[in-house]
Amino acid sequence: MAGMAININDSTAALVNKAIEQSDISETQLSEATHIARSTLQRKRAGMSKFTVDELYAIAQALGIKTAKLLPEELLAGSSKGE
């Protein structure tokens, strides 16, 4: 478990970054849509701070995807993977 926790933040940031890059939304637009300060998004996208569940949900809603798409496989193990 301890080893897994080390990578969760970086894995989540990578998934968020991938989802944003695949969308047509800018970081500024995402910040406005989610009410997450742009500086906070930048810090969290860089893996310097953890995303909250509420933030991941807001980002998924703004991007038009399922929240599960922003969660690392380690967190989805044993679930239906959000489907």
Secondary structure, 3 states (H helix, E strand, C coil): CHHHHHHHHHHHHHHHHHHHHCCCCCHHHHHHHHCCCHHHHHHHHCCCCCCCHHHHHHHHHHHCCCHHHHCCHHHHCCCCCCC
